[in-house]
Amino acid sequence: MTVEPDGPTPDAPAPDVPTPDGKDWTWVLERPCPECGFDASTVSFDTIPALTLDNADRWVQVLRSAASTTRPAPAVWSPVEYACHVRDVFLLFDTRLGRMLAEDDPQFANWDQDRTAVEERYDLQDPAAVSAELVDAADRISASFAAVTDDQLDRPGRRSDGARFTVRTFGQYFIHDPTHHLWDVGNVGDNTSAGGRTPGGHP
């Protein structure tokens, strides 16, 4: 991925790394999120594809802003950094969903999202390119969720930390993440004390 000629260069110093969030956010399957207000437990599985596509459309709007590459505080992600994370969550969860449908109770390898953000230099990525990639990733995972049949909804999978999901709860857990991040970028003034990184410290 490239940046605009007058934008940051790959030699630019790395920005401050937001404080890691080590919480286990699987509790969002049991009660509404007190920050963004989203209640994943009430989400009907068959609405997840449409919710995903709508979420992607809203990120396209966010990334059209000239301020999308600007951090609201030194240790808080910019909108484009959040969008990079959401794009990668779409791709990661699509892979994990595929494994749940094809394998018996697969265990997912840990994904260090903080390390990925640094190594992939989310802060240097071009908003227009990220927007297109995020939409493509949303199309992909929404199609995968739409193809799930009723008899597959209870198929299990688990994270390396022991958290367990069915395909149904996996989808509900998934859709909270990009929804919450839209709330993050819309509430940057209230979010600067929250570490500025992704909720769900262990996707």
Backbone as ProteinMPNN parsed JSONL, in Angstrom:
{"seq_chain_A": "MTVEPDGPTPDAPAPDVPTPDGKDWTWVLERPCPECGFDASTVSFDTIPALTLDNADRWVQVLRSAASTTRPAPAVWSPVEYACHVRDVFLLFDTRLGRMLAEDDPQFANWDQDRTAVEERYDLQDPAAVSAELVDAADRISASFAAVTDDQLDRPGRRSDGARFTVRTFGQYFIHDPTHHLWDVGNVGDNTSAGGRTPGGHP", "coords_chain_A": {"N_chain_A": [[0.828, -1.185, 0.0], [0.435, 2.272, -0.678], [1.294, 5.732, -0.111], [0.152, 9.119, -0.512], [2.085, 11.327, -2.599], [2.75, 13.73, -1.251], [2.406, 13.049, 1.321], [3.121, 11.302, 4.461], [6.267, 9.636, 4.7], [7.754, 6.337, 4.344], [10.0, 6.435, 5.933], [9.381, 7.989, 8.036], [9.271, 8.731, 11.532], [8.037, 6.297, 13.825], [4.781, 6.584, 15.261], [3.513, 7.328, 18.603], [2.722, 4.453, 20.535], [-0.448, 3.308, 21.264], [-1.825, 2.572, 24.529], [-2.008, -0.819, 25.304], [-5.039, -2.741, 25.291], [-6.086, -5.024, 27.417], [-8.433, -6.291, 28.021], [-10.974, -8.833, 28.042], [-13.245, -8.899, 25.677], [-15.453, -10.494, 25.226], [-17.639, -10.342, 26.809], [-19.453, -8.683, 25.623], [-21.299, -10.202, 24.405], [-23.172, -10.708, 26.24], [-24.279, -8.445, 27.426], [-25.219, -4.99, 26.795], [-22.8, -2.827, 25.25], [-21.229, -0.497, 27.274], [-20.019, 1.765, 26.299], [-20.295, 2.261, 23.387], [-22.927, 1.52, 23.192], [-23.969, -0.584, 21.753], [-25.774, -3.6, 21.433], [-24.871, -6.637, 21.191], [-25.983, -9.106, 21.732], [-28.58, -9.059, 20.922], [-28.588, -9.115, 18.215], [-29.761, -10.375, 15.228], [-28.678, -13.176, 13.462], [-28.977, -13.29, 10.68], [-28.963, -10.671, 9.894], [-26.413, -9.76, 9.901], [-24.748, -9.69, 7.494], [-25.842, -7.408, 6.082], [-25.512, -5.407, 8.021], [-22.745, -5.331, 8.127], [-22.033, -4.419, 5.547], [-23.253, -1.91, 5.58], [-21.772, -0.743, 7.605], [-19.253, -0.636, 6.368], [-19.785, 1.207, 4.327], [-20.092, 3.498, 5.845], [-17.533, 3.829, 6.829], [-16.235, 4.536, 4.492], [-17.181, 7.132, 4.156], [-16.063, 8.343, 6.434], [-13.336, 8.198, 5.815], [-13.071, 9.974, 3.757], [-12.67, 12.426, 4.784], [-10.466, 15.17, 5.269], [-9.175, 15.134, 7.635], [-8.706, 12.548, 8.315], [-6.262, 11.287, 8.61], [-5.181, 12.3, 10.849], [-4.159, 12.169, 14.177], [-6.093, 12.447, 17.142], [-4.898, 12.731, 19.57], [-1.563, 12.152, 20.825], [-1.287, 9.377, 21.492], [-3.524, 8.139, 20.478], [-5.336, 6.441, 18.061], [-5.633, 7.526, 14.66], [-8.448, 8.17, 12.423], [-7.885, 6.734, 10.007], [-6.146, 4.781, 10.895], [-7.77, 3.305, 12.618], [-9.521, 2.404, 10.641], [-7.839, 0.789, 9.099], [-7.43, -1.255, 10.934], [-10.077, -2.244, 11.155], [-10.49, -3.155, 8.521], [-8.604, -5.256, 8.52], [-9.634, -6.841, 10.536], [-12.022, -7.672, 9.316], [-10.928, -9.347, 7.321], [-9.517, -11.227, 8.872], [-11.573, -12.391, 10.462], [-13.123, -13.489, 8.477], [-11.48, -15.548, 7.567], [-11.367, -17.078, 9.923], [-14.075, -17.741, 10.245], [-14.413, -19.361, 7.998], [-12.839, -21.526, 8.76], [-14.288, -22.478, 10.963], [-16.518, -23.468, 9.707], [-15.482, -25.472, 8.163], [-13.874, -27.126, 9.714], [-13.645, -29.182, 12.69], [-14.348, -27.701, 15.613], [-12.151, -25.659, 15.571], [-9.042, -24.203, 16.744], [-8.067, -20.9, 17.03], [-5.179, -19.165, 15.95], [-3.341, -16.767, 17.854], [-3.75, -13.287, 17.247], [-1.768, -10.552, 17.128], [-2.766, -7.539, 17.351], [-1.785, -5.009, 17.929], [0.932, -5.171, 17.353], [0.717, -5.678, 14.621], [-0.361, -3.241, 13.726], [1.812, -1.538, 14.092], [3.895, -2.771, 12.595], [2.799, -2.816, 10.031], [2.531, -0.18, 9.598], [0.137, 1.422, 9.965], [-0.378, 4.109, 10.31], [0.702, 5.356, 8.109], [-0.731, 4.662, 5.892], [-2.621, 5.065, 2.898], [-5.621, 6.815, 2.832], [-7.568, 6.561, 0.739], [-6.861, 4.167, -0.51], [-7.09, 2.4, 1.643], [-9.816, 2.636, 2.124], [-10.942, 1.449, -0.195], [-9.929, -1.146, 0.09], [-11.063, -1.896, 2.51], [-13.796, -1.937, 1.863], [-13.789, -4.016, -0.039], [-13.011, -6.135, 1.629], [-15.165, -6.151, 3.373], [-17.238, -6.861, 1.631], [-16.46, -9.441, 1.12], [-16.526, -10.822, 3.646], [-19.175, -10.408, 4.361], [-20.525, -11.829, 2.399], [-19.677, -14.37, 3.09], [-20.861, -14.732, 5.625], [-23.516, -14.565, 4.815], [-23.82, -16.915, 3.436], [-23.944, -18.896, 5.304], [-25.653, -21.664, 6.62], [-28.668, -22.693, 8.373], [-28.184, -25.036, 9.799], [-25.553, -24.833, 10.41], [-25.1, -22.985, 12.349], [-24.508, -23.585, 14.999], [-21.997, -24.611, 15.005], [-18.766, -25.002, 16.495], [-15.935, -22.972, 17.617], [-12.744, -21.783, 18.813], [-10.734, -19.424, 20.63], [-7.204, -18.844, 21.199], [-6.928, -18.154, 23.829], [-8.85, -19.53, 25.128], [-11.487, -18.684, 24.973], [-14.722, -19.398, 23.784], [-16.807, -19.94, 20.937], [-19.862, -20.145, 19.051], [-20.856, -20.396, 15.611], [-22.941, -18.592, 15.404], [-22.661, -16.87, 17.751], [-20.125, -15.991, 17.226], [-20.491, -14.405, 14.974], [-22.073, -12.365, 16.108], [-20.317, -11.324, 18.004], [-18.308, -10.451, 16.304], [-19.543, -8.316, 14.799], [-19.828, -6.28, 16.609], [-17.279, -5.132, 16.836], [-16.399, -3.514, 14.446], [-18.53, -1.744, 14.581], [-18.211, -0.506, 17.068], [-15.837, 0.836, 16.598], [-16.518, 2.802, 14.762], [-17.939, 4.39, 16.481], [-15.79, 5.106, 18.114], [-14.243, 6.818, 16.393], [-16.034, 8.831, 16.079], [-16.185, 9.952, 18.533], [-13.828, 11.076, 19.439], [-12.981, 13.095, 21.122], [-13.849, 12.291, 23.57], [-12.524, 9.977, 23.874], [-9.837, 10.008, 24.294], [-8.659, 9.315, 26.664], [-8.893, 6.647, 26.767], [-6.937, 5.076, 25.797], [-6.973, 4.753, 23.112], [-6.956, 2.591, 21.395], [-7.879, -0.556, 19.937], [-11.011, -1.809, 20.981], [-11.663, -4.949, 22.477], [-9.369, -6.611, 23.15], [-8.356, -9.035, 22.394], [-8.92, -10.314, 19.618]], "CA_chain_A": [[0.0, 0.0, 0.0], [1.233, 3.462, -0.837], [0.744, 6.974, 0.398], [0.225, 10.199, -1.472], [3.438, 11.867, -2.681], [3.013, 14.777, -0.272], [2.076, 12.524, 2.638], [4.236, 10.763, 5.23], [7.123, 8.684, 4.0], [8.036, 5.17, 5.178], [11.091, 6.721, 6.864], [8.881, 8.82, 9.126], [9.343, 8.027, 12.819], [6.802, 5.651, 14.251], [4.053, 7.372, 16.266], [3.33, 6.699, 19.907], [1.897, 3.245, 20.521], [-1.494, 3.387, 22.284], [-1.774, 1.596, 25.605], [-2.776, -2.023, 24.96], [-6.261, -3.045, 26.026], [-6.027, -6.455, 27.647], [-9.716, -6.84, 28.461], [-11.645, -9.847, 27.228], [-14.494, -8.236, 25.316], [-16.535, -11.431, 24.919], [-18.823, -9.987, 27.606], [-20.443, -7.959, 24.808], [-22.321, -11.169, 24.007], [-24.096, -10.874, 27.363], [-24.905, -7.186, 27.817], [-24.854, -3.897, 25.893], [-21.525, -2.145, 25.47], [-21.521, 0.771, 27.952], [-19.413, 2.873, 25.576], [-20.975, 2.562, 22.125], [-24.342, 1.223, 23.348], [-24.387, -1.682, 20.881], [-26.143, -4.821, 22.153], [-24.611, -7.728, 20.259], [-26.801, -10.271, 22.05], [-29.884, -8.935, 20.275], [-28.401, -9.102, 16.764], [-30.169, -11.569, 14.501], [-27.549, -13.571, 12.623], [-29.198, -13.026, 9.259], [-28.781, -9.25, 9.608], [-24.99, -9.41, 9.96], [-24.211, -9.224, 6.202], [-26.266, -6.045, 5.79], [-24.868, -4.529, 8.986], [-21.343, -5.218, 7.726], [-21.948, -3.566, 4.362], [-23.582, -0.552, 6.011], [-20.609, -0.275, 8.353], [-18.213, -0.297, 5.399], [-20.184, 2.455, 3.671], [-19.856, 4.607, 6.769], [-16.08, 4.053, 6.865], [-15.889, 5.27, 3.271], [-17.443, 8.539, 4.442], [-15.056, 8.789, 7.413], [-12.019, 8.311, 5.192], [-13.061, 11.092, 2.807], [-12.323, 13.642, 5.503], [-9.055, 15.551, 5.244], [-8.627, 14.891, 8.974], [-8.697, 11.11, 8.605], [-4.913, 10.826, 8.948], [-4.717, 13.06, 12.016], [-4.46, 11.627, 15.505], [-6.646, 13.454, 18.058], [-3.932, 12.833, 20.658], [-0.399, 11.379, 20.398], [-1.421, 7.939, 21.682], [-4.86, 7.721, 20.047], [-5.334, 6.186, 16.627], [-6.364, 8.357, 13.716], [-9.49, 7.396, 11.739], [-7.359, 5.777, 9.029], [-5.572, 3.651, 11.636], [-8.916, 2.477, 12.996], [-10.054, 1.765, 9.436], [-6.922, -0.31, 8.776], [-7.744, -2.345, 11.854], [-11.361, -2.83, 10.775], [-10.225, -3.927, 7.298], [-7.899, -6.491, 8.856], [-10.588, -7.664, 11.293], [-12.889, -8.313, 8.318], [-10.19, -10.429, 6.68], [-9.22, -12.247, 9.884], [-12.779, -13.106, 10.863], [-13.551, -14.296, 7.347], [-10.668, -16.764, 7.627], [-11.794, -17.88, 11.076], [-15.392, -18.299, 9.939], [-14.193, -20.469, 7.075], [-12.334, -22.677, 9.515], [-15.376, -23.016, 11.778], [-17.438, -24.197, 8.833], [-14.795, -26.587, 7.512], [-13.162, -27.948, 10.681], [-14.345, -29.464, 13.936], [-13.882, -26.936, 16.762], [-10.773, -25.189, 15.377], [-8.478, -23.197, 17.646], [-7.48, -19.831, 16.238], [-3.908, -18.605, 16.392], [-3.468, -15.405, 18.365], [-3.381, -12.181, 16.358], [-1.311, -9.392, 17.884], [-3.2, -6.417, 16.531], [-0.912, -3.866, 18.176], [2.15, -5.387, 16.562], [0.357, -5.511, 13.217], [-0.512, -1.812, 13.454], [3.149, -0.943, 14.02], [4.664, -3.342, 11.494], [2.172, -2.438, 8.768], [2.5, 1.284, 9.575], [-1.223, 1.9, 9.727], [-0.388, 5.571, 10.298], [1.184, 5.856, 6.821], [-1.501, 4.123, 4.783], [-3.406, 6.019, 2.128], [-7.051, 6.644, 3.13], [-8.332, 6.089, -0.425], [-6.559, 2.748, -0.696], [-7.683, 1.682, 2.773], [-11.256, 2.633, 1.896], [-11.256, 0.43, -1.197], [-9.613, -2.462, 0.653], [-12.053, -2.187, 3.547], [-15.035, -2.305, 1.18], [-13.592, -5.353, -0.599], [-13.012, -7.099, 2.738], [-16.547, -6.224, 3.867], [-17.99, -7.667, 0.66], [-16.045, -10.842, 1.268], [-17.037, -11.462, 4.866], [-20.642, -10.386, 4.36], [-20.937, -12.961, 1.57], [-19.429, -15.599, 3.853], [-21.919, -14.853, 6.634], [-24.79, -14.786, 4.131], [-23.848, -18.284, 2.932], [-24.089, -19.837, 6.421], [-26.973, -22.287, 6.695], [-29.177, -22.823, 9.738], [-27.595, -26.173, 10.496], [-24.151, -24.53, 10.716], [-25.027, -21.898, 13.324], [-23.987, -24.038, 16.28], [-20.637, -25.151, 14.872], [-17.916, -24.291, 17.452], [-14.551, -22.569, 17.384], [-12.225, -21.197, 20.052], [-9.517, -18.632, 20.569], [-6.078, -19.435, 21.915], [-7.059, -17.87, 25.259], [-9.89, -20.391, 25.669], [-12.833, -18.183, 24.696], [-15.395, -20.292, 22.857], [-17.886, -19.348, 20.161], [-20.531, -20.856, 17.97], [-20.898, -19.513, 14.446], [-23.89, -17.52, 15.71], [-22.085, -15.887, 18.663], [-18.956, -15.452, 16.537], [-20.981, -13.309, 14.153], [-22.511, -11.279, 16.979], [-19.095, -10.739, 18.563], [-17.638, -9.775, 15.193], [-20.158, -7.08, 14.317], [-19.597, -5.214, 17.584], [-15.964, -4.498, 16.682], [-16.414, -2.36, 13.531], [-19.525, -0.788, 15.058], [-17.598, 0.245, 18.152], [-14.79, 1.719, 16.085], [-17.17, 3.996, 14.23], [-18.191, 5.215, 17.675], [-14.495, 5.653, 18.513], [-13.821, 7.956, 15.574], [-17.006, 9.895, 16.244], [-16.118, 10.452, 19.899], [-12.406, 11.17, 19.764], [-12.766, 13.987, 22.253], [-14.136, 11.559, 24.8], [-11.839, 8.696, 23.826], [-8.394, 10.164, 24.411], [-8.178, 8.7, 27.886], [-9.183, 5.214, 26.721], [-5.817, 4.354, 25.207], [-7.046, 4.974, 21.691], [-6.744, 1.432, 20.565], [-9.045, -1.321, 19.607], [-11.686, -2.617, 21.991], [-11.531, -6.343, 22.112], [-7.924, -6.78, 23.148], [-7.977, -10.358, 21.906], [-9.92, -10.727, 18.628]], "C_chain_A": [[0.869, 1.243, 0.0], [0.539, 4.665, -0.218], [0.867, 8.024, -0.68], [1.623, 10.796, -1.471], [3.747, 12.918, -1.629], [2.666, 14.336, 1.141], [3.306, 12.012, 3.357], [5.034, 9.778, 4.394], [7.393, 7.503, 4.914], [9.159, 5.398, 6.17], [10.643, 7.576, 8.04], [8.947, 8.04, 10.435], [7.998, 7.44, 13.198], [6.111, 6.497, 15.31], [4.002, 6.633, 17.596], [2.419, 5.478, 19.763], [0.847, 3.36, 21.618], [-1.357, 2.292, 23.333], [-2.609, 0.374, 25.249], [-3.982, -2.209, 25.872], [-6.313, -4.555, 26.189], [-7.34, -7.078, 28.059], [-10.229, -7.898, 27.488], [-13.041, -9.331, 26.922], [-15.614, -9.208, 24.936], [-17.78, -11.158, 25.767], [-19.851, -9.219, 26.781], [-21.52, -8.896, 24.275], [-23.408, -11.308, 25.074], [-24.842, -9.606, 27.74], [-24.457, -6.079, 26.87], [-23.502, -3.293, 26.247], [-21.815, -0.786, 26.123], [-20.934, 1.98, 27.234], [-20.212, 3.214, 24.317], [-22.47, 2.268, 22.173], [-24.843, 0.048, 22.536], [-24.658, -2.935, 21.708], [-26.033, -6.0, 21.195], [-25.534, -8.913, 20.486], [-28.151, -10.235, 21.351], [-29.795, -8.991, 18.744], [-28.844, -10.431, 16.16], [-29.078, -11.919, 13.494], [-27.758, -13.186, 11.166], [-29.1, -11.546, 8.891], [-27.305, -8.856, 9.524], [-24.417, -9.005, 8.601], [-24.581, -7.783, 5.891], [-25.627, -5.046, 6.745], [-23.406, -4.296, 8.613], [-21.187, -4.277, 6.541], [-22.27, -2.108, 4.71], [-22.414, 0.059, 6.764], [-19.499, 0.157, 7.395], [-18.526, 1.008, 4.685], [-19.883, 3.662, 4.56], [-18.359, 4.885, 6.915], [-15.614, 4.807, 5.626], [-16.086, 6.764, 3.496], [-16.4, 9.116, 5.399], [-13.731, 9.073, 6.719], [-11.949, 9.378, 4.113], [-12.662, 12.401, 3.471], [-10.826, 13.906, 5.424], [-8.378, 15.269, 6.583], [-8.458, 13.413, 9.281], [-7.323, 10.572, 8.973], [-4.37, 11.485, 10.206], [-5.125, 12.379, 13.315], [-5.017, 12.728, 16.407], [-5.769, 13.678, 19.276], [-2.766, 11.907, 20.288], [-0.556, 9.861, 20.487], [-2.822, 7.434, 21.354], [-4.85, 7.562, 18.538], [-6.109, 7.246, 15.851], [-7.477, 7.522, 13.085], [-8.934, 6.388, 10.74], [-6.722, 4.585, 9.726], [-6.687, 2.72, 12.123], [-9.45, 1.72, 11.783], [-9.156, 0.619, 8.982], [-7.209, -1.523, 9.658], [-9.052, -3.036, 11.466], [-11.206, -3.671, 9.502], [-9.6, -5.27, 7.637], [-8.755, -7.414, 9.713], [-11.532, -8.381, 10.328], [-12.183, -9.515, 7.694], [-9.913, -11.573, 7.651], [-10.455, -13.069, 10.222], [-13.346, -13.92, 9.705], [-12.776, -15.616, 7.313], [-11.123, -17.665, 8.767], [-13.17, -18.495, 10.849], [-15.258, -19.488, 8.994], [-13.702, -21.711, 7.782], [-13.44, -23.306, 10.366], [-16.344, -23.855, 10.947], [-16.811, -25.455, 8.244], [-14.154, -27.571, 8.485], [-14.02, -28.178, 11.923], [-13.671, -28.726, 15.086], [-12.434, -26.457, 16.596], [-10.346, -24.211, 16.469], [-7.749, -22.169, 16.799], [-6.138, -19.393, 16.822], [-4.127, -17.178, 16.876], [-3.041, -14.398, 17.3], [-3.02, -10.985, 17.216], [-1.622, -8.148, 17.066], [-2.35, -5.169, 16.741], [0.373, -3.977, 17.362], [1.871, -5.191, 15.078], [0.264, -4.033, 12.854], [0.835, -1.129, 13.289], [3.897, -1.443, 12.792], [4.113, -2.939, 10.134], [2.061, -0.929, 8.601], [1.119, 1.787, 9.157], [-1.255, 3.427, 9.572], [0.048, 6.158, 8.959], [0.31, 5.435, 5.644], [-2.446, 5.166, 4.187], [-4.904, 5.803, 2.372], [-7.861, 6.104, 1.959], [-8.102, 4.604, -0.657], [-7.182, 1.913, 0.415], [-9.191, 1.575, 2.598], [-11.655, 1.534, 0.924], [-11.016, -0.972, -0.647], [-10.626, -2.864, 1.709], [-13.377, -2.614, 2.915], [-14.921, -3.705, 0.588], [-13.653, -6.418, 0.494], [-14.417, -7.259, 3.314], [-17.416, -7.049, 2.929], [-17.714, -9.15, 0.867], [-16.655, -11.487, 2.508], [-18.556, -11.43, 4.923], [-21.189, -11.532, 3.517], [-20.751, -14.276, 2.317], [-20.497, -15.8, 4.921], [-23.265, -15.164, 5.973], [-24.928, -16.237, 3.666], [-24.019, -19.328, 4.039], [-25.519, -20.37, 6.459], [-27.385, -22.483, 8.153], [-28.496, -23.957, 10.496], [-26.109, -25.968, 10.813], [-24.006, -23.536, 11.862], [-24.43, -22.321, 14.661], [-22.604, -24.676, 16.175], [-19.688, -24.327, 15.74], [-16.548, -23.894, 16.897], [-14.057, -21.883, 18.639], [-10.943, -20.431, 19.799], [-8.427, -19.313, 21.377], [-6.13, -19.155, 23.41], [-8.179, -18.67, 25.903], [-11.309, -19.907, 25.442], [-13.468, -19.012, 23.59], [-16.575, -19.581, 22.188], [-18.627, -20.433, 19.393], [-20.5, -19.912, 16.773], [-21.831, -18.328, 14.724], [-23.249, -16.452, 16.607], [-20.815, -15.261, 18.074], [-19.367, -14.255, 15.677], [-21.403, -12.118, 14.993], [-21.308, -10.558, 17.59], [-18.372, -9.914, 17.503], [-18.235, -8.398, 14.916], [-20.031, -5.946, 15.339], [-18.315, -4.457, 17.289], [-15.988, -3.321, 15.7], [-17.449, -1.308, 13.924], [-18.933, 0.105, 16.14], [-16.562, 1.229, 17.619], [-15.351, 2.933, 15.358], [-17.521, 4.95, 15.374], [-16.891, 5.862, 18.141], [-14.149, 6.906, 17.71], [-14.814, 9.114, 15.65], [-16.967, 10.536, 17.611], [-14.681, 10.619, 20.355], [-12.152, 12.091, 20.945], [-12.997, 13.307, 23.584], [-13.295, 10.305, 24.924], [-10.349, 8.804, 24.097], [-7.838, 9.548, 25.68], [-8.34, 7.19, 27.86], [-8.066, 4.416, 26.078], [-5.832, 4.429, 23.701], [-6.801, 3.766, 20.836], [-7.997, 0.591, 20.499], [-9.692, -1.96, 20.811], [-11.665, -4.063, 21.544], [-10.079, -6.667, 22.014], [-7.466, -8.1, 22.613], [-9.026, -10.803, 20.881], [-9.894, -12.225, 18.399]], "O_chain_A": [[1.932, 1.257, 0.62], [-0.636, 4.616, 0.146], [1.601, 7.844, -1.652], [2.292, 10.776, -0.437], [4.881, 13.0, -1.156], [2.636, 15.156, 2.059], [4.427, 12.259, 2.913], [4.498, 9.16, 3.474], [7.279, 7.631, 6.133], [9.281, 4.656, 7.145], [11.433, 7.858, 8.941], [8.711, 6.832, 10.454], [6.951, 8.024, 12.922], [6.778, 7.071, 16.17], [4.395, 5.47, 17.698], [1.475, 5.478, 18.974], [1.201, 3.495, 22.789], [-0.834, 1.213, 23.052], [-3.789, 0.505, 24.926], [-3.948, -1.88, 27.057], [-6.555, -5.283, 25.227], [-7.383, -8.257, 28.411], [-9.955, -7.859, 26.289], [-13.914, -9.322, 27.789], [-16.626, -8.785, 24.378], [-18.855, -11.683, 25.476], [-21.006, -9.11, 27.192], [-22.537, -8.441, 23.752], [-24.437, -11.944, 24.844], [-25.929, -9.678, 28.314], [-23.427, -6.211, 26.21], [-23.115, -3.258, 27.415], [-22.582, 0.0, 25.567], [-21.315, 3.112, 27.531], [-20.741, 4.318, 24.192], [-23.212, 2.712, 21.297], [-26.023, -0.293, 22.614], [-23.866, -3.29, 22.581], [-26.981, -6.323, 20.479], [-25.842, -9.649, 19.549], [-28.799, -11.272, 21.202], [-30.816, -8.921, 18.06], [-28.349, -11.489, 16.547], [-28.608, -11.052, 12.757], [-26.807, -12.794, 10.489], [-29.148, -11.197, 7.711], [-26.985, -7.739, 9.119], [-23.652, -8.043, 8.548], [-23.72, -7.007, 5.476], [-25.24, -3.954, 6.329], [-22.891, -3.188, 8.767], [-20.297, -3.426, 6.539], [-21.636, -1.186, 4.195], [-22.098, 1.235, 6.586], [-18.877, 1.201, 7.594], [-17.633, 1.826, 4.461], [-19.47, 4.715, 4.074], [-17.955, 6.033, 7.104], [-14.698, 5.626, 5.703], [-15.257, 7.572, 3.077], [-15.913, 10.23, 5.204], [-13.08, 10.078, 7.006], [-10.866, 9.66, 3.601], [-12.351, 13.376, 2.788], [-10.017, 12.981, 5.502], [-7.153, 15.176, 6.657], [-8.099, 13.058, 10.404], [-7.222, 9.509, 9.586], [-3.222, 11.252, 10.585], [-6.295, 12.055, 13.52], [-4.472, 13.832, 16.435], [-5.884, 14.706, 19.944], [-2.957, 10.97, 19.513], [-0.019, 9.135, 19.651], [-3.258, 6.417, 21.893], [-4.403, 8.455, 17.819], [-7.107, 7.785, 16.329], [-7.461, 6.296, 13.194], [-9.465, 5.283, 10.635], [-6.758, 3.477, 9.192], [-6.56, 1.497, 12.05], [-9.791, 0.541, 11.879], [-9.653, -0.411, 8.527], [-7.229, -2.661, 9.189], [-9.128, -4.264, 11.449], [-11.738, -4.778, 9.424], [-10.012, -6.303, 7.109], [-8.622, -8.635, 9.631], [-11.812, -9.567, 10.503], [-12.78, -10.582, 7.555], [-10.055, -12.744, 7.298], [-10.397, -14.298, 10.266], [-13.988, -14.945, 9.934], [-13.352, -16.674, 7.059], [-11.248, -18.878, 8.593], [-13.404, -19.646, 11.219], [-15.923, -20.508, 9.178], [-14.102, -22.825, 7.444], [-13.519, -24.53, 10.477], [-16.912, -24.832, 11.434], [-17.518, -26.391, 7.87], [-13.914, -28.724, 8.129], [-14.99, -27.461, 12.169], [-12.562, -29.075, 15.491], [-11.576, -26.814, 17.404], [-11.167, -23.493, 17.039], [-6.919, -22.515, 15.957], [-5.987, -19.27, 18.037], [-4.994, -16.468, 16.368], [-2.092, -14.632, 16.55], [-3.861, -10.46, 17.946], [-0.843, -7.751, 16.199], [-2.209, -4.357, 15.827], [0.836, -3.005, 16.764], [2.683, -4.61, 14.359], [0.75, -3.616, 11.802], [0.988, -0.244, 12.448], [4.465, -0.654, 12.036], [4.875, -2.743, 9.187], [1.557, -0.448, 7.585], [0.959, 2.474, 8.148], [-2.051, 3.967, 8.805], [-0.206, 7.332, 8.692], [0.588, 5.817, 4.507], [-2.985, 6.023, 4.888], [-5.405, 4.703, 2.138], [-8.749, 5.275, 2.157], [-9.039, 3.866, -0.965], [-7.736, 0.844, 0.159], [-9.779, 0.535, 2.893], [-12.591, 0.777, 1.181], [-11.809, -1.881, -0.89], [-11.007, -4.031, 1.8], [-14.011, -3.557, 3.388], [-15.855, -4.5, 0.7], [-14.266, -7.47, 0.314], [-14.816, -8.359, 3.696], [-18.238, -7.847, 3.38], [-18.612, -9.989, 0.798], [-17.233, -12.571, 2.429], [-19.166, -12.341, 5.481], [-22.198, -12.141, 3.873], [-21.569, -15.188, 2.194], [-20.987, -16.914, 5.104], [-24.059, -15.937, 6.509], [-26.046, -16.731, 3.518], [-24.217, -20.508, 3.752], [-26.477, -19.606, 6.342], [-26.547, -22.444, 9.054], [-28.26, -23.849, 11.699], [-25.48, -26.835, 11.418], [-22.888, -23.272, 12.303], [-23.896, -21.481, 15.385], [-22.097, -25.223, 17.155], [-19.77, -23.099, 15.745], [-16.084, -24.398, 15.874], [-14.864, -21.441, 19.457], [-10.175, -20.74, 18.887], [-8.691, -20.241, 22.142], [-5.459, -19.833, 24.188], [-8.439, -18.514, 27.096], [-12.255, -20.653, 25.695], [-12.831, -19.297, 22.576], [-17.244, -18.741, 22.791], [-18.082, -21.504, 19.122], [-20.149, -18.742, 16.922], [-21.542, -17.199, 14.327], [-23.281, -15.266, 16.276], [-20.478, -14.123, 18.398], [-18.686, -13.23, 15.652], [-21.122, -10.976, 14.63], [-21.291, -9.331, 17.68], [-17.888, -8.816, 17.777], [-17.499, -7.417, 14.809], [-20.118, -4.774, 14.972], [-18.27, -3.241, 17.478], [-15.626, -2.212, 16.093], [-17.274, -0.123, 13.639], [-19.127, 1.321, 16.13], [-16.431, 2.337, 18.14], [-14.717, 3.989, 15.343], [-17.408, 6.168, 15.237], [-16.883, 7.032, 18.523], [-13.801, 7.937, 18.285], [-14.472, 10.249, 15.32], [-17.63, 11.547, 17.843], [-14.347, 10.342, 21.507], [-11.197, 11.883, 21.693], [-12.419, 13.69, 24.601], [-13.334, 9.631, 25.953], [-9.658, 7.786, 24.128], [-6.638, 9.283, 25.753], [-7.97, 6.513, 28.819], [-8.216, 3.218, 25.837], [-4.805, 4.192, 23.064], [-6.469, 3.9, 19.658], [-9.058, 1.005, 20.965], [-9.001, -2.6, 21.603], [-11.651, -4.351, 20.347], [-9.579, -6.968, 20.93], [-6.269, -8.28, 22.392], [-9.924, -11.576, 21.216], [-10.672, -12.74, 17.596]]}, "name": "protein", "num_of_chains": 1, "seq": "MTVEPDGPTPDAPAPDVPTPDGKDWTWVLERPCPECGFDASTVSFDTIPALTLDNADRWVQVLRSAASTTRPAPAVWSPVEYACHVRDVFLLFDTRLGRMLAEDDPQFANWDQDRTAVEERYDLQDPAAVSAELVDAADRISASFAAVTDDQLDRPGRRSDGARFTVRTFGQYFIHDPTHHLWDVGNVGDNTSAGGRTPGGHP"}
